[in-house]
Amino acid sequence: MMQDQPEDIIDDAAVATAASLDKDRLLPIANVARLMKRALPENAKIAKDAKDCLQECVSEFISFVTSEASDRCAVEKRKTIGGEDILWALTSLGFDNYSDTLKTYLTKYREQSVKGDRPPRDDVASTVATLQAFEQHQFQQQQQQQQQYQDEYED
């Protein structure tokens, strides 16, 4: 029987560590699945690979926006990323439409925080619903534009 070479053991440990670190950067799959279910009809089912894919995408998007906000804070010699930094990052990355919606949510959140209350879960759910409706609207507009382009191209 062949024994593992020391390099193989180190490589296996490195792969296991990298996989563990990769999982640490992802949002919990249960949270992603819950948000996905809210956007779908009650009888809809979501495949595991769809949840995994969206988990990766959402986590990468958050890292992307946070990195941009962090760069701004570093230039301004600040250590704390605030809500305005995230809104600025969204705008600078071309997600203006999201920043407008989130600016409204941030204002509501701060109003609740001043009162000493957390925002009601209904507010969070309505914000998520608003974002989902906006995304659906954007998707429909893109489909219409593609159809118009195809129609023009065929003529």
mmCIF file of the C-alpha atoms, coordinates in Angstrom:
data_MODEL
# 
_entry.id   MODEL 
# 
loop_
_atom_site.group_PDB 
_atom_site.id 
_atom_site.type_symbol 
_atom_site.label_atom_id 
_atom_site.label_alt_id 
_atom_site.label_comp_id 
_atom_site.label_asym_id 
_atom_site.label_entity_id 
_atom_site.label_seq_id 
_atom_site.pdbx_PDB_ins_code 
_atom_site.Cartn_x 
_atom_site.Cartn_y 
_atom_site.Cartn_z 
_atom_site.occupancy 
_atom_site.B_iso_or_equiv 
_atom_site.pdbx_formal_charge 
_atom_site.auth_seq_id 
_atom_site.auth_comp_id 
_atom_site.auth_asym_id 
_atom_site.auth_atom_id 
_atom_site.pdbx_PDB_model_num 
ATOM 1   C CA . MET A 1 1   ? 0.000   0.000  0.000   1.00 0.00 ? 1   MET A CA 1 
ATOM 2   C CA . MET A 1 2   ? 1.326   3.393  -0.965  1.00 0.00 ? 2   MET A CA 1 
ATOM 3   C CA . GLN A 1 3   ? 1.688   6.026  1.739   1.00 0.00 ? 3   GLN A CA 1 
ATOM 4   C CA . ASP A 1 4   ? 0.830   9.673  1.207   1.00 0.00 ? 4   ASP A CA 1 
ATOM 5   C CA . GLN A 1 5   ? 3.828   11.811 0.525   1.00 0.00 ? 5   GLN A CA 1 
ATOM 6   C CA . PRO A 1 6   ? 4.284   14.826 2.862   1.00 0.00 ? 6   PRO A CA 1 
ATOM 7   C CA . GLU A 1 7   ? 3.424   17.120 -0.092  1.00 0.00 ? 7   GLU A CA 1 
ATOM 8   C CA . ASP A 1 8   ? 0.093   15.291 -0.582  1.00 0.00 ? 8   ASP A CA 1 
ATOM 9   C CA . ILE A 1 9   ? -0.813  15.732 3.075   1.00 0.00 ? 9   ILE A CA 1 
ATOM 10  C CA . ILE A 1 10  ? 0.008   19.445 2.934   1.00 0.00 ? 10  ILE A CA 1 
ATOM 11  C CA . ASP A 1 11  ? -1.968  19.863 -0.314  1.00 0.00 ? 11  ASP A CA 1 
ATOM 12  C CA . ASP A 1 12  ? -4.995  18.097 1.198   1.00 0.00 ? 12  ASP A CA 1 
ATOM 13  C CA . ALA A 1 13  ? -4.810  20.321 4.287   1.00 0.00 ? 13  ALA A CA 1 
ATOM 14  C CA . ALA A 1 14  ? -4.526  23.439 2.117   1.00 0.00 ? 14  ALA A CA 1 
ATOM 15  C CA . VAL A 1 15  ? -7.550  22.408 0.058   1.00 0.00 ? 15  VAL A CA 1 
ATOM 16  C CA . ALA A 1 16  ? -9.590  21.722 3.215   1.00 0.00 ? 16  ALA A CA 1 
ATOM 17  C CA . THR A 1 17  ? -8.568  25.090 4.705   1.00 0.00 ? 17  THR A CA 1 
ATOM 18  C CA . ALA A 1 18  ? -9.390  26.936 1.475   1.00 0.00 ? 18  ALA A CA 1 
ATOM 19  C CA . ALA A 1 19  ? -12.805 25.241 1.296   1.00 0.00 ? 19  ALA A CA 1 
ATOM 20  C CA . SER A 1 20  ? -13.485 26.186 4.917   1.00 0.00 ? 20  SER A CA 1 
ATOM 21  C CA . LEU A 1 21  ? -12.478 29.819 4.311   1.00 0.00 ? 21  LEU A CA 1 
ATOM 22  C CA . ASP A 1 22  ? -14.600 29.877 1.152   1.00 0.00 ? 22  ASP A CA 1 
ATOM 23  C CA . LYS A 1 23  ? -17.656 28.741 3.130   1.00 0.00 ? 23  LYS A CA 1 
ATOM 24  C CA . ASP A 1 24  ? -16.967 31.449 5.750   1.00 0.00 ? 24  ASP A CA 1 
ATOM 25  C CA . ARG A 1 25  ? -17.347 34.201 3.164   1.00 0.00 ? 25  ARG A CA 1 
ATOM 26  C CA . LEU A 1 26  ? -20.773 32.981 2.016   1.00 0.00 ? 26  LEU A CA 1 
ATOM 27  C CA . LEU A 1 27  ? -24.119 34.014 3.437   1.00 0.00 ? 27  LEU A CA 1 
ATOM 28  C CA . PRO A 1 28  ? -25.889 31.162 5.218   1.00 0.00 ? 28  PRO A CA 1 
ATOM 29  C CA . ILE A 1 29  ? -27.727 29.040 2.657   1.00 0.00 ? 29  ILE A CA 1 
ATOM 30  C CA . ALA A 1 30  ? -30.886 29.016 4.810   1.00 0.00 ? 30  ALA A CA 1 
ATOM 31  C CA . ASN A 1 31  ? -31.104 32.814 4.626   1.00 0.00 ? 31  ASN A CA 1 
ATOM 32  C CA . VAL A 1 32  ? -30.584 32.816 0.870   1.00 0.00 ? 32  VAL A CA 1 
ATOM 33  C CA . ALA A 1 33  ? -33.213 30.105 0.413   1.00 0.00 ? 33  ALA A CA 1 
ATOM 34  C CA . ARG A 1 34  ? -35.697 32.020 2.590   1.00 0.00 ? 34  ARG A CA 1 
ATOM 35  C CA . LEU A 1 35  ? -35.275 35.162 0.487   1.00 0.00 ? 35  LEU A CA 1 
ATOM 36  C CA . MET A 1 36  ? -35.622 33.159 -2.717  1.00 0.00 ? 36  MET A CA 1 
ATOM 37  C CA . LYS A 1 37  ? -38.850 31.534 -1.477  1.00 0.00 ? 37  LYS A CA 1 
ATOM 38  C CA . ARG A 1 38  ? -40.358 34.948 -0.717  1.00 0.00 ? 38  ARG A CA 1 
ATOM 39  C CA . ALA A 1 39  ? -40.015 35.879 -4.384  1.00 0.00 ? 39  ALA A CA 1 
ATOM 40  C CA . LEU A 1 40  ? -41.706 32.735 -5.681  1.00 0.00 ? 40  LEU A CA 1 
ATOM 41  C CA . PRO A 1 41  ? -45.211 31.283 -5.572  1.00 0.00 ? 41  PRO A CA 1 
ATOM 42  C CA . GLU A 1 42  ? -45.864 29.055 -2.545  1.00 0.00 ? 42  GLU A CA 1 
ATOM 43  C CA . ASN A 1 43  ? -45.863 25.841 -4.554  1.00 0.00 ? 43  ASN A CA 1 
ATOM 44  C CA . ALA A 1 44  ? -42.531 26.591 -6.276  1.00 0.00 ? 44  ALA A CA 1 
ATOM 45  C CA . LYS A 1 45  ? -39.501 24.468 -5.508  1.00 0.00 ? 45  LYS A CA 1 
ATOM 46  C CA . ILE A 1 46  ? -35.885 25.543 -5.669  1.00 0.00 ? 46  ILE A CA 1 
ATOM 47  C CA . ALA A 1 47  ? -33.122 23.145 -6.682  1.00 0.00 ? 47  ALA A CA 1 
ATOM 48  C CA . LYS A 1 48  ? -30.058 22.897 -4.452  1.00 0.00 ? 48  LYS A CA 1 
ATOM 49  C CA . ASP A 1 49  ? -27.751 24.018 -7.248  1.00 0.00 ? 49  ASP A CA 1 
ATOM 50  C CA . ALA A 1 50  ? -29.894 27.143 -7.755  1.00 0.00 ? 50  ALA A CA 1 
ATOM 51  C CA . LYS A 1 51  ? -29.578 27.987 -4.051  1.00 0.00 ? 51  LYS A CA 1 
ATOM 52  C CA . ASP A 1 52  ? -25.827 27.353 -4.146  1.00 0.00 ? 52  ASP A CA 1 
ATOM 53  C CA . CYS A 1 53  ? -25.423 29.483 -7.266  1.00 0.00 ? 53  CYS A CA 1 
ATOM 54  C CA . LEU A 1 54  ? -27.364 32.408 -5.828  1.00 0.00 ? 54  LEU A CA 1 
ATOM 55  C CA . GLN A 1 55  ? -25.517 32.066 -2.512  1.00 0.00 ? 55  GLN A CA 1 
ATOM 56  C CA . GLU A 1 56  ? -22.234 32.522 -4.409  1.00 0.00 ? 56  GLU A CA 1 
ATOM 57  C CA . CYS A 1 57  ? -23.585 35.441 -6.465  1.00 0.00 ? 57  CYS A CA 1 
ATOM 58  C CA . VAL A 1 58  ? -25.087 37.324 -3.543  1.00 0.00 ? 58  VAL A CA 1 
ATOM 59  C CA . SER A 1 59  ? -22.004 36.829 -1.406  1.00 0.00 ? 59  SER A CA 1 
ATOM 60  C CA . GLU A 1 60  ? -19.756 38.023 -4.226  1.00 0.00 ? 60  GLU A CA 1 
ATOM 61  C CA . PHE A 1 61  ? -21.983 41.060 -4.837  1.00 0.00 ? 61  PHE A CA 1 
ATOM 62  C CA . ILE A 1 62  ? -21.827 42.028 -1.162  1.00 0.00 ? 62  ILE A CA 1 
ATOM 63  C CA . SER A 1 63  ? -18.032 41.625 -1.173  1.00 0.00 ? 63  SER A CA 1 
ATOM 64  C CA . PHE A 1 64  ? -17.782 43.721 -4.347  1.00 0.00 ? 64  PHE A CA 1 
ATOM 65  C CA . VAL A 1 65  ? -19.844 46.603 -2.949  1.00 0.00 ? 65  VAL A CA 1 
ATOM 66  C CA . THR A 1 66  ? -18.162 46.416 0.462   1.00 0.00 ? 66  THR A CA 1 
ATOM 67  C CA . SER A 1 67  ? -14.716 46.496 -1.134  1.00 0.00 ? 67  SER A CA 1 
ATOM 68  C CA . GLU A 1 68  ? -15.626 49.649 -3.047  1.00 0.00 ? 68  GLU A CA 1 
ATOM 69  C CA . ALA A 1 69  ? -16.952 51.268 0.143   1.00 0.00 ? 69  ALA A CA 1 
ATOM 70  C CA . SER A 1 70  ? -13.831 50.179 2.018   1.00 0.00 ? 70  SER A CA 1 
ATOM 71  C CA . ASP A 1 71  ? -11.596 51.780 -0.604  1.00 0.00 ? 71  ASP A CA 1 
ATOM 72  C CA . ARG A 1 72  ? -13.445 55.059 -0.130  1.00 0.00 ? 72  ARG A CA 1 
ATOM 73  C CA . CYS A 1 73  ? -13.005 54.856 3.634   1.00 0.00 ? 73  CYS A CA 1 
ATOM 74  C CA . ALA A 1 74  ? -9.287  54.134 3.217   1.00 0.00 ? 74  ALA A CA 1 
ATOM 75  C CA . VAL A 1 75  ? -8.857  57.200 0.983   1.00 0.00 ? 75  VAL A CA 1 
ATOM 76  C CA . GLU A 1 76  ? -10.677 59.297 3.594   1.00 0.00 ? 76  GLU A CA 1 
ATOM 77  C CA . LYS A 1 77  ? -8.619  57.655 6.371   1.00 0.00 ? 77  LYS A CA 1 
ATOM 78  C CA . ARG A 1 78  ? -11.660 56.215 8.131   1.00 0.00 ? 78  ARG A CA 1 
ATOM 79  C CA . LYS A 1 79  ? -11.907 52.747 9.643   1.00 0.00 ? 79  LYS A CA 1 
ATOM 80  C CA . THR A 1 80  ? -15.676 52.315 9.782   1.00 0.00 ? 80  THR A CA 1 
ATOM 81  C CA . ILE A 1 81  ? -17.868 51.715 6.753   1.00 0.00 ? 81  ILE A CA 1 
ATOM 82  C CA . GLY A 1 82  ? -21.214 53.442 7.157   1.00 0.00 ? 82  GLY A CA 1 
ATOM 83  C CA . GLY A 1 83  ? -24.524 53.234 5.350   1.00 0.00 ? 83  GLY A CA 1 
ATOM 84  C CA . GLU A 1 84  ? -23.672 56.259 3.202   1.00 0.00 ? 84  GLU A CA 1 
ATOM 85  C CA . ASP A 1 85  ? -20.468 54.531 2.098   1.00 0.00 ? 85  ASP A CA 1 
ATOM 86  C CA . ILE A 1 86  ? -22.476 51.537 0.871   1.00 0.00 ? 86  ILE A CA 1 
ATOM 87  C CA . LEU A 1 87  ? -24.910 53.838 -0.940  1.00 0.00 ? 87  LEU A CA 1 
ATOM 88  C CA . TRP A 1 88  ? -21.980 55.706 -2.516  1.00 0.00 ? 88  TRP A CA 1 
ATOM 89  C CA . ALA A 1 89  ? -20.396 52.405 -3.579  1.00 0.00 ? 89  ALA A CA 1 
ATOM 90  C CA . LEU A 1 90  ? -23.640 51.223 -5.182  1.00 0.00 ? 90  LEU A CA 1 
ATOM 91  C CA . THR A 1 91  ? -23.918 54.467 -7.123  1.00 0.00 ? 91  THR A CA 1 
ATOM 92  C CA . SER A 1 92  ? -20.280 54.494 -8.190  1.00 0.00 ? 92  SER A CA 1 
ATOM 93  C CA . LEU A 1 93  ? -20.586 50.894 -9.394  1.00 0.00 ? 93  LEU A CA 1 
ATOM 94  C CA . GLY A 1 94  ? -23.634 51.737 -11.515 1.00 0.00 ? 94  GLY A CA 1 
ATOM 95  C CA . PHE A 1 95  ? -26.372 50.445 -9.202  1.00 0.00 ? 95  PHE A CA 1 
ATOM 96  C CA . ASP A 1 96  ? -28.072 53.833 -8.812  1.00 0.00 ? 96  ASP A CA 1 
ATOM 97  C CA . ASN A 1 97  ? -31.549 52.332 -8.777  1.00 0.00 ? 97  ASN A CA 1 
ATOM 98  C CA . TYR A 1 98  ? -30.694 50.121 -5.822  1.00 0.00 ? 98  TYR A CA 1 
ATOM 99  C CA . SER A 1 99  ? -29.093 52.955 -3.903  1.00 0.00 ? 99  SER A CA 1 
ATOM 100 C CA . ASP A 1 100 ? -32.277 55.045 -4.137  1.00 0.00 ? 100 ASP A CA 1 
ATOM 101 C CA . THR A 1 101 ? -34.367 52.251 -2.627  1.00 0.00 ? 101 THR A CA 1 
ATOM 102 C CA . LEU A 1 102 ? -31.787 51.463 0.030   1.00 0.00 ? 102 LEU A CA 1 
ATOM 103 C CA . LYS A 1 103 ? -31.453 55.153 0.928   1.00 0.00 ? 103 LYS A CA 1 
ATOM 104 C CA . THR A 1 104 ? -35.151 55.112 1.831   1.00 0.00 ? 104 THR A CA 1 
ATOM 105 C CA . TYR A 1 105 ? -34.663 51.959 3.893   1.00 0.00 ? 105 TYR A CA 1 
ATOM 106 C CA . LEU A 1 106 ? -31.604 53.418 5.664   1.00 0.00 ? 106 LEU A CA 1 
ATOM 107 C CA . THR A 1 107 ? -33.606 56.505 6.608   1.00 0.00 ? 107 THR A CA 1 
ATOM 108 C CA . LYS A 1 108 ? -36.418 54.348 8.027   1.00 0.00 ? 108 LYS A CA 1 
ATOM 109 C CA . TYR A 1 109 ? -33.894 52.179 9.863   1.00 0.00 ? 109 TYR A CA 1 
ATOM 110 C CA . ARG A 1 110 ? -32.237 55.204 11.463  1.00 0.00 ? 110 ARG A CA 1 
ATOM 111 C CA . GLU A 1 111 ? -35.582 56.667 12.478  1.00 0.00 ? 111 GLU A CA 1 
ATOM 112 C CA . GLN A 1 112 ? -36.387 53.399 14.261  1.00 0.00 ? 112 GLN A CA 1 
ATOM 113 C CA . SER A 1 113 ? -32.931 53.273 15.840  1.00 0.00 ? 113 SER A CA 1 
ATOM 114 C CA . VAL A 1 114 ? -33.349 56.773 17.299  1.00 0.00 ? 114 VAL A CA 1 
ATOM 115 C CA . LYS A 1 115 ? -36.541 55.562 18.976  1.00 0.00 ? 115 LYS A CA 1 
ATOM 116 C CA . GLY A 1 116 ? -34.597 52.618 20.393  1.00 0.00 ? 116 GLY A CA 1 
ATOM 117 C CA . ASP A 1 117 ? -36.544 50.068 18.368  1.00 0.00 ? 117 ASP A CA 1 
ATOM 118 C CA . ARG A 1 118 ? -35.392 47.726 15.683  1.00 0.00 ? 118 ARG A CA 1 
ATOM 119 C CA . PRO A 1 119 ? -37.285 48.088 12.428  1.00 0.00 ? 119 PRO A CA 1 
ATOM 120 C CA . PRO A 1 120 ? -40.284 45.794 12.404  1.00 0.00 ? 120 PRO A CA 1 
ATOM 121 C CA . ARG A 1 121 ? -39.787 42.613 10.415  1.00 0.00 ? 121 ARG A CA 1 
ATOM 122 C CA . ASP A 1 122 ? -42.623 43.766 8.188   1.00 0.00 ? 122 ASP A CA 1 
ATOM 123 C CA . ASP A 1 123 ? -40.514 46.791 7.164   1.00 0.00 ? 123 ASP A CA 1 
ATOM 124 C CA . VAL A 1 124 ? -37.651 44.499 6.246   1.00 0.00 ? 124 VAL A CA 1 
ATOM 125 C CA . ALA A 1 125 ? -39.996 42.221 4.333   1.00 0.00 ? 125 ALA A CA 1 
ATOM 126 C CA . SER A 1 126 ? -41.555 45.178 2.509   1.00 0.00 ? 126 SER A CA 1 
ATOM 127 C CA . THR A 1 127 ? -38.109 46.472 1.565   1.00 0.00 ? 127 THR A CA 1 
ATOM 128 C CA . VAL A 1 128 ? -37.157 43.051 0.230   1.00 0.00 ? 128 VAL A CA 1 
ATOM 129 C CA . ALA A 1 129 ? -40.455 42.922 -1.662  1.00 0.00 ? 129 ALA A CA 1 
ATOM 130 C CA . THR A 1 130 ? -39.793 46.391 -3.082  1.00 0.00 ? 130 THR A CA 1 
ATOM 131 C CA . LEU A 1 131 ? -36.334 45.347 -4.267  1.00 0.00 ? 131 LEU A CA 1 
ATOM 132 C CA . GLN A 1 132 ? -37.725 42.166 -5.788  1.00 0.00 ? 132 GLN A CA 1 
ATOM 133 C CA . ALA A 1 133 ? -40.464 44.099 -7.599  1.00 0.00 ? 133 ALA A CA 1 
ATOM 134 C CA . PHE A 1 134 ? -37.851 46.513 -8.901  1.00 0.00 ? 134 PHE A CA 1 
ATOM 135 C CA . GLU A 1 135 ? -35.658 43.649 -10.103 1.00 0.00 ? 135 GLU A CA 1 
ATOM 136 C CA . GLN A 1 136 ? -38.645 42.086 -11.864 1.00 0.00 ? 136 GLN A CA 1 
ATOM 137 C CA . HIS A 1 137 ? -39.436 45.427 -13.500 1.00 0.00 ? 137 HIS A CA 1 
ATOM 138 C CA . GLN A 1 138 ? -35.810 45.793 -14.655 1.00 0.00 ? 138 GLN A CA 1 
ATOM 139 C CA . PHE A 1 139 ? -35.844 42.240 -16.012 1.00 0.00 ? 139 PHE A CA 1 
ATOM 140 C CA . GLN A 1 140 ? -39.055 42.886 -17.953 1.00 0.00 ? 140 GLN A CA 1 
ATOM 141 C CA . GLN A 1 141 ? -37.606 46.097 -19.401 1.00 0.00 ? 141 GLN A CA 1 
ATOM 142 C CA . GLN A 1 142 ? -34.498 44.220 -20.531 1.00 0.00 ? 142 GLN A CA 1 
ATOM 143 C CA . GLN A 1 143 ? -36.654 41.556 -22.172 1.00 0.00 ? 143 GLN A CA 1 
ATOM 144 C CA . GLN A 1 144 ? -38.676 44.237 -23.994 1.00 0.00 ? 144 GLN A CA 1 
ATOM 145 C CA . GLN A 1 145 ? -35.495 45.945 -25.170 1.00 0.00 ? 145 GLN A CA 1 
ATOM 146 C CA . GLN A 1 146 ? -34.121 42.647 -26.432 1.00 0.00 ? 146 GLN A CA 1 
ATOM 147 C CA . GLN A 1 147 ? -37.370 41.944 -28.255 1.00 0.00 ? 147 GLN A CA 1 
ATOM 148 C CA . GLN A 1 148 ? -37.322 45.399 -29.839 1.00 0.00 ? 148 GLN A CA 1 
ATOM 149 C CA . TYR A 1 149 ? -33.733 44.858 -30.924 1.00 0.00 ? 149 TYR A CA 1 
ATOM 150 C CA . GLN A 1 150 ? -34.613 41.488 -32.444 1.00 0.00 ? 150 GLN A CA 1 
ATOM 151 C CA . ASP A 1 151 ? -37.637 42.961 -34.204 1.00 0.00 ? 151 ASP A CA 1 
ATOM 152 C CA . GLU A 1 152 ? -35.522 45.798 -35.645 1.00 0.00 ? 152 GLU A CA 1 
ATOM 153 C CA . TYR A 1 153 ? -32.795 43.374 -36.664 1.00 0.00 ? 153 TYR A CA 1 
ATOM 154 C CA . GLU A 1 154 ? -35.289 41.117 -38.488 1.00 0.00 ? 154 GLU A CA 1 
ATOM 155 C CA . ASP A 1 155 ? -36.762 44.055 -40.436 1.00 0.00 ? 155 ASP A CA 1 
# 
